[in-house]
Amino acid sequence: EIDQAEACCSLPLSLVPLMAYLLMAIFRLNHDIVYGFENSLEHDVRENANFAWSYNMGHKGIDDVNSVADLWSWLRLGYVPLTLGPARSWMYSEELAADAPGGPLDNQTWFPYLESTRVPVTGDYLQFNRIIGGLQLFQATTSPTDCRVMGTYTDAVEEQWWQKGCTQMADPVLVPPEDYHAEENLPMERMEWLLVSGYPNQVTDKLLDMETGCQSRTEEECMCKTCPTGSSGSRTPWVDEHTERVKVRMLVFNPSYGMYGM
């Protein structure tokens, strides 16, 4: 009984470190603000980076990217315009330019106390954030492997019927990836940048070069510097059958809270 009484009396002292940690977490770490900041970035990309457009309705989003063609459609028509521009959609309703031609859509101020400040500022994202640098794209690739078939399989069969080699994923994904998979460190292969300062012309041209393998450009004009080189010496598309995973990320700074998000 004496031991139990002493253990009971020591319980309040054991709770002191726990309460100190809880108070620090609540008032110092600001988890609610951090969650709101990071969740706003994820929610915007998931809900508003759309493709398969019909008038003002994008019928598909990131969860509908099921092929290489879908990936490029999502990047070119959804994710890149959402994050890097266009400037004319900033804080204005749909089709305002058509209904109010010649209206104050450009070089407008939204800060009465700073009339010299004109918006949108290059790199603005969700009004209160600034994209640092631009968008980074890279991927993890696999190496060619021997094809596995039943029966006799010769080089002649591969050349005449299958007509290409085989690849096998190093880390097979049996189910759709979860959100936390995006935080895993992938090998940074074929890394390309879509800079904020290059939007829209340079970014659009670079995406076209990455998708087509610079088919309409010479080697000197090609903007995709990590596109693989084929046996003929010409560039091939950035995403090919050796691509295992593609990762797209951006670094965002919120000056109101002094927070970074990715």
C-alpha positions as CSV (number, residue, x, y, z in Angstrom):
1,E,0.0,0.0,0.0
2,I,2.9,2.4,0.8
3,D,4.4,1.7,-2.7
4,Q,1.1,2.3,-4.4
5,A,0.6,5.6,-2.5
6,E,4.1,6.8,-3.4
7,A,3.5,5.9,-7.1
8,C,0.2,7.8,-7.0
9,C,1.9,10.9,-5.5
10,S,4.6,10.8,-8.2
11,L,2.0,10.9,-11.0
12,P,1.6,14.7,-11.0
13,L,5.4,15.2,-11.4
14,S,5.3,12.7,-14.3
15,L,2.7,14.8,-16.1
16,V,4.7,18.0,-15.9
17,P,7.0,17.2,-18.9
18,L,4.0,16.0,-20.9
19,M,2.0,19.2,-20.2
20,A,5.1,21.3,-21.0
21,Y,5.4,19.6,-24.4
22,L,1.7,20.0,-25.1
23,L,1.9,23.7,-24.3
24,M,5.0,24.2,-26.5
25,A,3.3,22.2,-29.4
26,I,0.1,24.3,-29.2
27,F,1.6,27.8,-28.7
28,R,5.0,27.6,-30.3
29,L,4.8,25.0,-33.2
30,N,1.4,26.3,-34.4
31,H,0.4,22.9,-35.9
32,D,-3.0,24.4,-36.9
33,I,-1.4,27.1,-39.1
34,V,1.2,24.6,-40.6
35,Y,-1.6,22.2,-41.4
36,G,-3.8,24.9,-43.0
37,F,-0.9,26.2,-45.1
38,E,0.2,22.7,-46.4
39,N,-3.3,21.5,-46.8
40,S,-4.2,24.6,-48.9
41,L,-1.4,23.7,-51.4
42,E,-2.5,20.1,-51.7
43,H,-6.2,21.0,-52.0
44,D,-5.6,23.5,-54.7
45,V,-3.5,21.1,-56.8
46,R,-5.9,18.2,-56.3
47,E,-9.1,20.2,-57.0
48,N,-8.0,22.9,-59.5
49,A,-5.2,21.4,-61.6
50,N,-7.6,20.0,-64.2
51,F,-7.5,18.8,-67.8
52,A,-9.9,17.4,-70.4
53,W,-11.5,20.8,-70.6
54,S,-14.9,21.6,-71.9
55,Y,-15.5,25.3,-71.9
56,N,-14.8,26.3,-68.2
57,M,-15.1,22.8,-66.8
58,G,-12.0,20.5,-66.4
59,H,-13.4,17.0,-66.1
60,K,-10.2,15.3,-65.0
61,G,-7.6,15.9,-62.3
62,I,-4.4,14.4,-60.9
63,D,-6.3,11.2,-59.8
64,D,-7.3,10.6,-63.4
65,V,-3.7,10.5,-64.7
66,N,-3.5,7.0,-66.0
67,S,-1.1,7.2,-68.9
68,V,1.8,9.2,-70.3
69,A,-0.7,11.2,-72.4
70,D,-2.7,12.0,-69.3
71,L,0.5,13.2,-67.5
72,W,1.4,15.7,-70.2
73,S,-2.2,16.9,-70.5
74,W,-2.3,17.4,-66.7
75,L,1.0,19.3,-66.7
76,R,0.4,21.4,-69.8
77,L,-3.3,22.2,-69.3
78,G,-3.7,21.9,-65.5
79,Y,-0.8,22.1,-63.1
80,V,1.5,24.6,-64.9
81,P,-1.2,27.2,-65.7
82,L,-2.6,26.8,-62.1
83,T,0.8,27.5,-60.4
84,L,2.6,29.8,-62.8
85,G,-0.3,31.7,-64.4
86,P,-2.0,33.0,-66.4
87,A,-1.9,36.5,-64.8
88,R,-5.3,37.6,-66.2
89,S,-7.2,35.1,-64.1
90,W,-5.8,36.5,-60.8
91,M,-8.7,37.6,-58.6
92,Y,-11.1,38.0,-61.5
93,S,-14.2,36.0,-62.4
94,E,-14.6,33.8,-65.5
95,E,-14.9,35.6,-68.8
96,L,-14.6,39.1,-67.3
97,A,-12.3,40.2,-70.0
98,A,-15.0,39.4,-72.6
99,D,-17.8,41.1,-70.7
100,A,-15.7,44.2,-69.9
101,P,-13.3,44.8,-72.8
102,G,-10.8,47.4,-72.0
103,G,-11.5,47.1,-68.3
104,P,-8.8,47.4,-65.5
105,L,-7.6,43.8,-65.8
106,D,-3.9,44.5,-66.1
107,N,-1.6,46.5,-63.9
108,Q,-4.2,46.8,-61.2
109,T,-3.5,47.6,-57.5
110,W,-5.2,45.6,-54.7
111,F,-3.3,47.4,-51.9
112,P,-4.8,50.9,-51.2
113,Y,-2.0,51.7,-48.8
114,L,0.6,50.7,-51.5
115,E,-0.7,52.1,-54.7
116,S,2.7,51.7,-56.4
117,T,2.3,47.9,-56.0
118,R,0.7,46.3,-58.9
119,V,-0.6,42.7,-59.0
120,P,-0.3,40.0,-60.0
121,V,3.4,39.8,-59.1
122,T,5.4,37.1,-60.9
123,G,5.4,33.9,-58.9
124,D,2.2,34.7,-56.8
125,Y,0.4,31.6,-55.7
126,L,-2.9,31.5,-53.8
127,Q,-2.5,35.3,-53.2
128,F,-0.4,35.0,-50.1
129,N,2.5,32.7,-51.3
130,R,5.4,33.1,-53.6
131,I,6.9,30.3,-55.7
132,I,10.7,30.2,-55.3
133,G,12.5,29.4,-58.6
134,G,9.9,27.4,-60.4
135,L,8.7,23.9,-60.8
136,Q,11.1,21.0,-60.6
137,L,10.5,17.8,-62.5
138,F,12.5,14.6,-62.2
139,Q,12.0,10.9,-62.4
140,A,13.2,7.4,-61.4
141,T,14.0,5.1,-64.2
142,T,14.6,1.4,-64.7
143,S,17.1,-0.6,-66.7
144,P,16.3,-3.0,-69.6
145,T,15.7,-6.6,-68.5
146,D,15.4,-9.9,-70.3
147,C,11.9,-10.7,-71.5
148,R,10.3,-13.7,-69.9
149,V,8.1,-15.9,-72.1
150,M,6.9,-19.5,-72.3
151,G,8.6,-21.7,-74.8
152,T,11.3,-20.8,-77.2
153,Y,12.1,-17.1,-77.4
154,T,14.9,-16.0,-79.7
155,D,16.4,-12.7,-80.7
156,A,14.6,-13.1,-84.1
157,V,11.2,-13.4,-82.3
158,E,12.0,-10.3,-80.3
159,E,13.1,-8.3,-83.3
160,Q,10.2,-9.3,-85.6
161,W,7.3,-9.6,-83.3
162,W,7.8,-7.8,-80.0
163,Q,10.1,-5.3,-81.6
164,K,11.3,-3.7,-78.4
165,G,13.0,-4.7,-75.1
166,C,11.5,-5.3,-71.7
167,T,11.7,-3.4,-68.5
168,Q,10.7,-4.2,-64.9
169,M,10.0,-1.8,-62.1
170,A,12.4,-1.9,-59.3
171,D,9.7,-1.1,-56.8
172,P,6.3,-2.3,-58.2
173,V,3.3,-0.3,-57.2
174,L,0.3,-2.6,-56.8
175,V,-2.1,0.1,-55.7
176,P,-2.4,3.8,-56.5
177,P,0.2,5.7,-54.5
178,E,-0.8,7.5,-51.3
179,D,-0.1,11.1,-50.6
180,Y,2.8,10.4,-48.3
181,H,4.6,8.6,-51.2
182,A,5.3,12.0,-52.7
183,E,7.6,12.8,-49.7
184,E,9.9,9.8,-50.5
185,N,13.3,10.5,-51.9
186,L,13.5,9.4,-55.4
187,P,16.7,9.2,-57.5
188,M,16.9,12.6,-59.2
189,E,17.3,11.5,-62.8
190,R,16.5,13.6,-65.9
191,M,15.9,16.7,-63.8
192,E,14.3,19.7,-65.5
193,W,13.1,23.1,-64.3
194,L,10.2,25.2,-65.4
195,L,11.2,28.6,-64.2
196,V,8.7,31.2,-63.1
197,S,10.5,33.9,-65.1
198,G,10.1,31.8,-68.3
199,Y,6.3,31.6,-68.2
200,P,4.5,31.4,-70.5
201,N,6.5,31.2,-73.7
202,Q,9.6,29.4,-72.5
203,V,7.8,27.0,-70.2
204,T,5.3,26.1,-72.9
205,D,8.0,25.4,-75.4
206,K,10.0,23.4,-72.9
207,L,7.0,21.2,-72.1
208,L,6.4,20.6,-75.8
209,D,10.1,19.6,-76.2
210,M,9.9,17.3,-73.2
211,E,6.8,15.6,-74.5
212,T,7.9,15.2,-78.1
213,G,11.6,14.8,-77.7
214,C,12.4,18.0,-79.6
215,Q,11.1,16.5,-82.9
216,S,10.5,20.0,-84.3
217,R,13.8,21.5,-83.1
218,T,17.5,21.0,-83.8
219,E,19.9,19.8,-81.1
220,E,21.0,23.3,-80.4
221,E,17.4,24.6,-80.1
222,C,16.2,21.7,-77.9
223,M,15.2,23.0,-74.5
224,C,15.0,19.5,-72.9
225,K,18.6,18.8,-72.0
226,T,17.9,15.5,-70.2
227,C,15.7,13.9,-72.9
228,P,17.3,10.5,-73.8
229,T,19.2,10.1,-77.0
230,G,18.1,7.4,-79.3
231,S,20.3,5.0,-81.4
232,S,20.1,7.4,-84.3
233,G,21.5,10.2,-82.1
234,S,18.3,12.2,-82.0
235,R,16.4,13.1,-78.8
236,T,13.5,11.0,-77.6
237,P,10.6,12.0,-75.3
238,W,11.4,12.8,-71.6
239,V,9.0,10.1,-70.4
240,D,9.5,6.7,-72.0
241,E,9.1,3.0,-71.2
242,H,12.1,3.2,-68.8
243,T,10.3,5.8,-66.6
244,E,9.2,4.3,-63.3
245,R,8.0,7.3,-61.5
246,V,7.7,11.0,-62.1
247,K,7.9,13.6,-59.4
248,V,6.8,17.3,-59.7
249,R,7.4,19.7,-56.9
250,M,7.7,23.4,-56.0
251,L,9.0,25.3,-53.1
252,V,6.6,28.0,-51.7
253,F,7.2,30.7,-49.2
254,N,4.5,32.4,-47.1
255,P,5.9,35.7,-45.8
256,S,2.9,36.3,-43.5
257,Y,3.9,33.4,-41.3
258,G,7.5,33.0,-42.4
259,M,6.8,29.4,-43.6
260,Y,8.1,27.2,-46.4
261,G,6.0,24.5,-48.0
262,M,6.7,21.9,-50.8
